[in-house]
């Protein structure tokens, strides 16, 4: 296994993880910003007000994105299996 193959494999791995996590983290970020603005406007400083909606919307985003996530992971796994021949 050469250095180039390891670098290519790690680059592809980090890219895949980034692509998968980006929409989920974006949902959590947008919900958090809306809740922060709401709290600042109403002076409500309840801790569960920030936690519960972010968890719910993030879980909903994960549930809705499961088919897309599985597709990305399967294609990445197929690339890894295809690379086995060249590595060995």
N, CA, C and O atoms as a Tinker XYZ file with bonds, in Angstrom:
   352  protein
     1  N      0.857000   -1.179000    0.000000    73     2
     2  CA     0.000000    0.000000    0.000000    64     1     3
     3  C      0.897000    1.234000    0.000000    63     2     4     5
     4  O      1.667000    1.459000    0.933000    81     3
     5  N      0.785000    2.008000   -1.038000    73     3     6
     6  CA     1.649000    3.181000   -1.156000    64     5     7
     7  C      1.026000    4.383000   -0.453000    63     6     8     9
     8  O     -0.136000    4.383000   -0.046000    81     7
     9  N      1.855000    5.390000   -0.337000    73     7    10
    10  CA     1.411000    6.623000    0.309000    64     9    11
    11  C      0.267000    7.282000   -0.450000    63    10    12    13
    12  O     -0.661000    7.819000    0.155000    81    11
    13  N      0.338000    7.239000   -1.766000    73    11    14
    14  CA    -0.693000    7.879000   -2.590000    64    13    15
    15  C     -2.060000    7.219000   -2.395000    63    14    16    17
    16  O     -3.088000    7.894000   -2.362000    81    15
    17  N     -2.054000    5.913000   -2.267000    73    15    18
    18  CA    -3.315000    5.193000   -2.068000    64    17    19
    19  C     -3.912000    5.527000   -0.710000    63    18    20    21
    20  O     -5.124000    5.705000   -0.585000    81    19
    21  N     -3.055000    5.614000    0.312000    73    19    22
    22  CA    -3.540000    5.954000    1.651000    64    21    23
    23  C     -4.105000    7.365000    1.668000    63    22    24    25
    24  O     -5.161000    7.605000    2.253000    81    23
    25  N     -3.413000    8.294000    1.032000    73    23    26
    26  CA    -3.888000    9.684000    0.982000    64    25    27
    27  C     -5.201000    9.772000    0.211000    63    26    28    29
    28  O     -6.121000   10.476000    0.628000    81    27
    29  N     -5.289000    9.064000   -0.905000    73    27    30
    30  CA    -6.536000    9.052000   -1.681000    64    29    31
    31  C     -7.686000    8.464000   -0.868000    63    30    32    33
    32  O     -8.799000    8.989000   -0.894000    81    31
    33  N     -7.424000    7.393000   -0.160000    73    31    34
    34  CA    -8.444000    6.744000    0.655000    64    33    35
    35  C     -8.915000    7.652000    1.795000    63    34    36    37
    36  O    -10.114000    7.774000    2.043000    81    35
    37  N     -7.974000    8.279000    2.477000    73    35    38
    38  CA    -8.355000    9.187000    3.565000    64    37    39
    39  C     -9.081000   10.422000    3.044000    63    38    40    41
    40  O    -10.025000   10.898000    3.675000    81    39
    41  N     -8.654000   10.936000    1.916000    73    39    42
    42  CA    -9.337000   12.096000    1.330000    64    41    43
    43  C    -10.778000   11.750000    0.976000    63    42    44    45
    44  O    -11.700000   12.511000    1.273000    81    43
    45  N    -10.962000   10.608000    0.347000    73    43    46
    46  CA   -12.311000   10.165000   -0.019000    64    45    47
    47  C    -13.168000    9.920000    1.228000    63    46    48    49
    48  O    -14.360000   10.229000    1.236000    81    47
    49  N    -12.565000    9.369000    2.266000    73    47    50
    50  CA   -13.289000    9.115000    3.514000    64    49    51
    51  C    -13.750000   10.412000    4.167000    63    50    52    53
    52  O    -14.915000   10.545000    4.543000    81    51
    53  N    -12.831000   11.371000    4.301000    73    51    54
    54  CA   -13.197000   12.646000    4.917000    64    53    55
    55  C    -14.228000   13.395000    4.083000    63    54    56    57
    56  O    -15.138000   14.021000    4.627000    81    55
    57  N    -14.087000   13.332000    2.768000    73    55    58
    58  CA   -15.045000   13.995000    1.891000    64    57    59
    59  C    -16.436000   13.375000    2.048000    63    58    60    61
    60  O    -17.430000   14.097000    2.123000    81    59
    61  N    -16.510000   12.052000    2.097000    73    59    62
    62  CA   -17.799000   11.374000    2.249000    64    61    63
    63  C    -18.445000   11.723000    3.584000    63    62    64    65
    64  O    -19.644000   11.999000    3.642000    81    63
    65  N    -17.663000   11.713000    4.647000    73    63    66
    66  CA   -18.201000   12.062000    5.964000    64    65    67
    67  C    -18.689000   13.507000    5.976000    63    66    68    69
    68  O    -19.751000   13.801000    6.523000    81    67
    69  N    -17.921000   14.400000    5.380000    73    67    70
    70  CA   -18.311000   15.807000    5.319000    64    69    71
    71  C    -19.613000   15.992000    4.550000    63    70    72    73
    72  O    -20.495000   16.731000    4.988000    81    71
    73  N    -19.735000   15.330000    3.417000    73    71    74
    74  CA   -20.939000   15.445000    2.587000    64    73    75
    75  C    -22.155000   14.884000    3.319000    63    74    76    77
    76  O    -23.253000   15.428000    3.199000    81    75
    77  N    -21.974000   13.810000    4.071000    73    75    78
    78  CA   -23.092000   13.207000    4.795000    64    77    79
    79  C    -23.522000   14.080000    5.974000    63    78    80    81
    80  O    -24.717000   14.233000    6.224000    81    79
    81  N    -22.568000   14.648000    6.693000    73    79    82
    82  CA   -22.902000   15.408000    7.898000    64    81    83
    83  C    -23.325000   16.846000    7.627000    63    82    84    85
    84  O    -23.990000   17.457000    8.464000    81    83
    85  N    -22.959000   17.386000    6.498000    73    83    86
    86  CA   -23.257000   18.797000    6.211000    64    85    87
    87  C    -24.743000   19.137000    6.281000    63    86    88    89
    88  O    -25.082000   20.118000    6.943000    81    87
    89  N    -25.653000   18.398000    5.645000    73    87    90
    90  CA   -27.071000   18.773000    5.746000    64    89    91
    91  C    -27.627000   18.639000    7.162000    63    90    92    93
    92  O    -28.458000   19.444000    7.582000    81    91
    93  N    -27.175000   17.635000    7.890000    73    91    94
    94  CA   -27.676000   17.428000    9.253000    64    93    95
    95  C    -27.212000   18.555000   10.161000    63    94    96    97
    96  O    -28.005000   19.101000   10.927000    81    95
    97  N    -25.938000   18.906000   10.083000    73    95    98
    98  CA   -25.428000   20.001000   10.904000    64    97    99
    99  C    -26.014000   21.341000   10.487000    63    98   100   101
   100  O    -26.191000   22.225000   11.326000    81    99
   101  N    -26.316000   21.504000    9.205000    73    99   102
   102  CA   -26.936000   22.747000    8.738000    64   101   103
   103  C    -28.330000   22.926000    9.328000    63   102   104   105
   104  O    -28.712000   24.033000    9.708000    81   103
   105  N    -29.087000   21.838000    9.404000    73   103   106
   106  CA   -30.419000   21.912000   10.022000    64   105   107
   107  C    -30.301000   22.317000   11.483000    63   106   108   109
   108  O    -31.047000   23.177000   11.951000    81   107
   109  N    -29.377000   21.708000   12.201000    73   107   110
   110  CA   -29.192000   22.048000   13.620000    64   109   111
   111  C    -28.758000   23.502000   13.787000    63   110   112   113
   112  O    -29.188000   24.177000   14.722000    81   111
   113  N    -27.912000   23.982000   12.887000    73   111   114
   114  CA   -27.449000   25.367000   12.953000    64   113   115
   115  C    -28.583000   26.353000   12.714000    63   114   116   117
   116  O    -28.731000   27.324000   13.456000    81   115
   117  N    -29.381000   26.109000   11.687000    73   115   118
   118  CA   -30.482000   27.030000   11.353000    64   117   119
   119  C    -31.524000   27.045000   12.482000    63   118   120   121
   120  O    -32.002000   28.110000   12.872000    81   119
   121  N    -31.867000   25.878000   12.996000    73   119   122
   122  CA   -32.829000   25.816000   14.098000    64   121   123
   123  C    -32.274000   26.535000   15.324000    63   122   124   125
   124  O    -33.002000   27.263000   16.000000    81   123
   125  N    -31.004000   26.338000   15.610000    73   123   126
   126  CA   -30.380000   27.013000   16.754000    64   125   127
   127  C    -30.392000   28.525000   16.615000    63   126   128   129
   128  O    -30.620000   29.241000   17.590000    81   127
   129  N    -30.148000   29.012000   15.408000    73   127   130
   130  CA   -30.165000   30.469000   15.193000    64   129   131
   131  C    -31.571000   31.021000   15.376000    63   130   132   133
   132  O    -31.752000   32.056000   16.016000    81   131
   133  N    -32.577000   30.331000   14.813000    73   131   134
   134  CA   -33.957000   30.801000   14.994000    64   133   135
   135  C    -34.352000   30.802000   16.462000    63   134   136   137
   136  O    -35.005000   31.738000   16.923000    81   135
   137  N    -33.980000   29.798000   17.183000    73   135   138
   138  CA   -34.327000   29.729000   18.608000    64   137   139
   139  C    -33.592000   30.809000   19.394000    63   138   140   141
   140  O    -34.161000   31.398000   20.313000    81   139
   141  N    -32.349000   31.072000   19.048000    73   139   142
   142  CA   -31.595000   32.124000   19.730000    64   141   143
   143  C    -32.217000   33.492000   19.499000    63   142   144   145
   144  O    -32.306000   34.302000   20.422000    81   143
   145  N    -32.647000   33.752000   18.265000    73   143   146
   146  CA   -33.311000   35.026000   17.970000    64   145   147
   147  C    -34.630000   35.119000   18.736000    63   146   148   149
   148  O    -34.963000   36.174000   19.276000    81   147
   149  N    -35.385000   34.013000   18.783000    73   147   150
   150  CA   -36.639000   33.985000   19.529000    64   149   151
   151  C    -36.397000   34.243000   21.014000    63   150   152   153
   152  O    -37.140000   34.996000   21.643000    81   151
   153  N    -35.366000   33.622000   21.573000    73   151   154
   154  CA   -35.063000   33.832000   22.985000    64   153   155
   155  C    -34.625000   35.264000   23.253000    63   154   156   157
   156  O    -34.991000   35.842000   24.276000    81   155
   157  N    -33.854000   35.834000   22.356000    73   155   158
   158  CA   -33.420000   37.217000   22.552000    64   157   159
   159  C    -34.591000   38.186000   22.449000    63   158   160   161
   160  O    -34.637000   39.191000   23.158000    81   159
   161  N    -35.533000   37.882000   21.568000    73   159   162
   162  CA   -36.679000   38.778000   21.395000    64   161   163
   163  C    -37.662000   38.682000   22.553000    63   162   164   165
   164  O    -38.299000   39.676000   22.904000    81   163
   165  N    -37.795000   37.509000   23.148000    73   163   166
   166  CA   -38.793000   37.321000   24.199000    64   165   167
   167  C    -38.198000   37.266000   25.601000    63   166   168   169
   168  O    -38.944000   37.197000   26.578000    81   167
   169  N    -36.884000   37.296000   25.723000    73   167   170
   170  CA   -36.178000   37.213000   27.007000    64   169   171
   171  C    -36.489000   35.928000   27.757000    63   170   172   173
   172  O    -36.418000   35.898000   28.986000    81   171
   173  N    -36.828000   34.881000   27.045000    73   171   174
   174  CA   -37.027000   33.560000   27.657000    64   173   175
   175  C    -35.683000   32.842000   27.608000    63   174   176   177
   176  O    -35.109000   32.656000   26.536000    81   175
   177  N    -35.189000   32.440000   28.773000    73   175   178
   178  CA   -33.896000   31.764000   28.831000    64   177   179
   179  C    -34.045000   30.336000   29.335000    63   178   180   181
   180  O    -33.271000   29.884000   30.179000    81   179
   181  N    -35.023000   29.641000   28.825000    73   179   182
   182  CA   -35.254000   28.250000   29.218000    64   181   183
   183  C    -34.307000   27.341000   28.436000    63   182   184   185
   184  O    -34.232000   27.435000   27.211000    81   183
   185  N    -33.591000   26.469000   29.128000    73   183   186
   186  CA   -32.600000   25.613000   28.484000    64   185   187
   187  C    -33.248000   24.566000   27.567000    63   186   188   189
   188  O    -32.715000   24.256000   26.502000    81   187
   189  N    -34.390000   24.028000   27.982000    73   187   190
   190  CA   -35.031000   23.005000   27.161000    64   189   191
   191  C    -35.588000   23.589000   25.871000    63   190   192   193
   192  O    -35.808000   22.858000   24.906000    81   191
   193  N    -35.816000   24.890000   25.844000    73   191   194
   194  CA   -36.312000   25.532000   24.623000    64   193   195
   195  C    -35.278000   25.451000   23.505000    63   194   196   197
   196  O    -35.646000   25.409000   22.331000    81   195
   197  N    -34.014000   25.429000   23.843000    73   195   198
   198  CA   -32.991000   25.305000   22.812000    64   197   199
   199  C    -32.708000   23.845000   22.473000    63   198   200   201
   200  O    -32.415000   23.518000   21.323000    81   199
   201  N    -32.795000   22.979000   23.459000    73   199   202
   202  CA   -32.380000   21.591000   23.275000    64   201   203
   203  C    -33.415000   20.750000   22.525000    63   202   204   205
   204  O    -33.073000   20.053000   21.569000    81   203
   205  N    -34.653000   20.812000   22.947000    73   203   206
   206  CA   -35.689000   19.928000   22.394000    64   205   207
   207  C    -35.948000   20.184000   20.905000    63   206   208   209
   208  O    -35.950000   19.220000   20.141000    81   207
   209  N    -36.164000   21.409000   20.452000    73   207   210
   210  CA   -36.404000   21.595000   19.004000    64   209   211
   211  C    -35.209000   21.192000   18.139000    63   210   212   213
   212  O    -35.387000   20.639000   17.054000    81   211
   213  N    -33.987000   21.468000   18.617000    73   211   214
   214  CA   -32.823000   21.073000   17.831000    64   213   215
   215  C    -32.733000   19.561000   17.698000    63   214   216   217
   216  O    -32.422000   19.048000   16.623000    81   215
   217  N    -33.002000   18.850000   18.776000    73   215   218
   218  CA   -32.976000   17.380000   18.728000    64   217   219
   219  C    -34.071000   16.869000   17.789000    63   218   220   221
   220  O    -33.822000   15.973000   16.982000    81   219
   221  N    -35.271000   17.426000   17.887000    73   219   222
   222  CA   -36.372000   16.968000   17.049000    64   221   223
   223  C    -36.107000   17.218000   15.563000    63   222   224   225
   224  O    -36.297000   16.325000   14.737000    81   223
   225  N    -35.672000   18.424000   15.228000    73   223   226
   226  CA   -35.427000   18.740000   13.823000    64   225   227
   227  C    -34.224000   17.975000   13.270000    63   226   228   229
   228  O    -34.227000   17.565000   12.109000    81   227
   229  N    -33.206000   17.784000   14.094000    73   227   230
   230  CA   -32.052000   17.007000   13.653000    64   229   231
   231  C    -32.436000   15.550000   13.428000    63   230   232   233
   232  O    -32.015000   14.945000   12.442000    81   231
   233  N    -33.227000   14.984000   14.328000    73   231   234
   234  CA   -33.683000   13.607000   14.152000    64   233   235
   235  C    -34.555000   13.484000   12.908000    63   234   236   237
   236  O    -34.450000   12.504000   12.172000    81   235
   237  N    -35.410000   14.464000   12.669000    73   235   238
   238  CA   -36.241000   14.459000   11.464000    64   237   239
   239  C    -35.384000   14.535000   10.200000    63   238   240   241
   240  O    -35.659000   13.851000    9.214000    81   239
   241  N    -34.345000   15.371000   10.238000    73   239   242
   242  CA   -33.443000   15.473000    9.083000    64   241   243
   243  C    -32.725000   14.151000    8.833000    63   242   244   245
   244  O    -32.572000   13.737000    7.684000    81   243
   245  N    -32.285000   13.488000    9.893000    73   243   246
   246  CA   -31.608000   12.197000    9.746000    64   245   247
   247  C    -32.573000   11.169000    9.155000    63   246   248   249
   248  O    -32.207000   10.412000    8.255000    81   247
   249  N    -33.793000   11.145000    9.660000    73   247   250
   250  CA   -34.784000   10.175000    9.165000    64   249   251
   251  C    -35.087000   10.421000    7.686000    63   250   252   253
   252  O    -35.184000    9.476000    6.904000    81   251
   253  N    -35.235000   11.686000    7.307000    73   251   254
   254  CA   -35.540000   11.995000    5.910000    64   253   255
   255  C    -34.350000   11.740000    4.980000    63   254   256   257
   256  O    -34.533000   11.454000    3.797000    81   255
   257  N    -33.138000   11.845000    5.517000    73   255   258
   258  CA   -31.942000   11.693000    4.686000    64   257   259
   259  C    -31.365000   10.279000    4.693000    63   258   260   261
   260  O    -30.345000   10.035000    4.048000    81   259
   261  N    -31.988000    9.346000    5.404000    73   259   262
   262  CA   -31.449000    7.993000    5.489000    64   261   263
   263  C    -31.246000    7.350000    4.108000    63   262   264   265
   264  O    -30.186000    6.763000    3.890000    81   263
   265  N    -32.185000    7.425000    3.177000    73   263   266
   266  CA   -31.922000    6.802000    1.862000    64   265   267
   267  C    -30.708000    7.405000    1.148000    63   266   268   269
   268  O    -29.914000    6.683000    0.545000    81   267
   269  N    -30.572000    8.708000    1.219000    73   267   270
   270  CA   -29.440000    9.380000    0.589000    64   269   271
   271  C    -28.123000    9.006000    1.278000    63   270   272   273
   272  O    -27.111000    8.786000    0.613000    81   271
   273  N    -28.142000    8.936000    2.607000    73   271   274
   274  CA   -26.948000    8.562000    3.360000    64   273   275
   275  C    -26.528000    7.136000    3.019000    63   274   276   277
   276  O    -25.345000    6.865000    2.813000    81   275
   277  N    -27.491000    6.235000    2.959000    73   275   278
   278  CA   -27.185000    4.842000    2.626000    64   277   279
   279  C    -26.610000    4.753000    1.219000    63   278   280   281
   280  O    -25.667000    3.998000    0.982000    81   279
   281  N    -27.165000    5.513000    0.287000    73   279   282
   282  CA   -26.643000    5.511000   -1.088000    64   281   283
   283  C    -25.179000    5.968000   -1.119000    63   282   284   285
   284  O    -24.348000    5.353000   -1.787000    81   283
   285  N    -24.872000    7.040000   -0.399000    73   283   286
   286  CA   -23.493000    7.541000   -0.353000    64   285   287
   287  C    -22.560000    6.510000    0.281000    63   286   288   289
   288  O    -21.460000    6.281000   -0.221000    81   287
   289  N    -22.986000    5.894000    1.369000    73   287   290
   290  CA   -22.139000    4.918000    2.041000    64   289   291
   291  C    -21.939000    3.656000    1.196000    63   290   292   293
   292  O    -20.848000    3.085000    1.192000    81   291
   293  N    -22.962000    3.226000    0.496000    73   291   294
   294  CA   -22.832000    2.045000   -0.364000    64   293   295
   295  C    -21.872000    2.327000   -1.514000    63   294   296   297
   296  O    -21.030000    1.489000   -1.836000    81   295
   297  N    -21.991000    3.497000   -2.135000    73   295   298
   298  CA   -21.074000    3.818000   -3.234000    64   297   299
   299  C    -19.637000    3.944000   -2.724000    63   298   300   301
   300  O    -18.699000    3.548000   -3.416000    81   299
   301  N    -19.461000    4.488000   -1.526000    73   299   302
   302  CA   -18.119000    4.578000   -0.944000    64   301   303
   303  C    -17.570000    3.185000   -0.647000    63   302   304   305
   304  O    -16.396000    2.917000   -0.905000    81   303
   305  N    -18.393000    2.312000   -0.115000    73   303   306
   306  CA   -17.963000    0.946000    0.171000    64   305   307
   307  C    -17.601000    0.201000   -1.107000    63   306   308   309
   308  O    -16.634000   -0.561000   -1.127000    81   307
   309  N    -18.366000    0.413000   -2.168000    73   307   310
   310  CA   -18.046000   -0.220000   -3.440000    64   309   311
   311  C    -16.711000    0.271000   -3.990000    63   310   312   313
   312  O    -15.959000   -0.503000   -4.582000    81   311
   313  N    -16.413000    1.566000   -3.793000    73   311   314
   314  CA   -15.115000    2.098000   -4.213000    64   313   315
   315  C    -13.983000    1.437000   -3.429000    63   314   316   317
   316  O    -12.939000    1.100000   -3.987000    81   315
   317  N    -14.207000    1.260000   -2.132000    73   315   318
   318  CA   -13.185000    0.627000   -1.286000    64   317   319
   319  C    -12.959000   -0.813000   -1.736000    63   318   320   321
   320  O    -11.812000   -1.245000   -1.849000    81   319
   321  N    -14.023000   -1.557000   -1.991000    73   319   322
   322  CA   -13.880000   -2.939000   -2.445000    64   321   323
   323  C    -13.206000   -3.010000   -3.816000    63   322   324   325
   324  O    -12.460000   -3.950000   -4.089000    81   323
   325  N    -13.462000   -2.033000   -4.670000    73   323   326
   326  CA   -12.814000   -2.006000   -5.978000    64   325   327
   327  C    -11.319000   -1.711000   -5.843000    63   326   328   329
   328  O    -10.522000   -2.160000   -6.667000    81   327
   329  N    -10.939000   -0.966000   -4.816000    73   327   330
   330  CA    -9.535000   -0.637000   -4.595000    64   329   331
   331  C     -8.746000   -1.805000   -4.013000    63   330   332   333
   332  O     -7.516000   -1.792000   -4.056000    81   331
   333  N     -9.416000   -2.800000   -3.477000    73   331   334
   334  CA    -8.716000   -3.919000   -2.847000    64   333   335
   335  C     -7.822000   -4.632000   -3.852000    63   334   336   337
   336  O     -6.708000   -5.035000   -3.517000    81   335
   337  N     -8.299000   -4.788000   -5.072000    73   335   338
   338  CA    -7.496000   -5.460000   -6.089000    64   337   339
   339  C     -6.197000   -4.707000   -6.381000    63   338   340   341
   340  O     -5.141000   -5.320000   -6.535000    81   339
   341  N     -6.278000   -3.388000   -6.455000    73   339   342
   342  CA    -5.076000   -2.619000   -6.766000    64   341   343
   343  C     -4.114000   -2.550000   -5.581000    63   342   344   345
   344  O     -2.906000   -2.407000   -5.768000    81   343
   345  N     -4.640000   -2.651000   -4.380000    73   343   346
   346  CA    -3.786000   -2.592000   -3.196000    64   345   347
   347  C     -3.055000   -3.908000   -2.980000    63   346   348   349
   348  O     -1.874000   -3.926000   -2.632000    81   347
   349  N     -3.757000   -4.989000   -3.187000    73   347   350
   350  CA    -3.142000   -6.310000   -2.966000    64   349   351
   351  C     -2.339000   -6.652000   -4.181000    63   350   352
   352  O     -1.725000   -7.717000   -4.236000    81   351
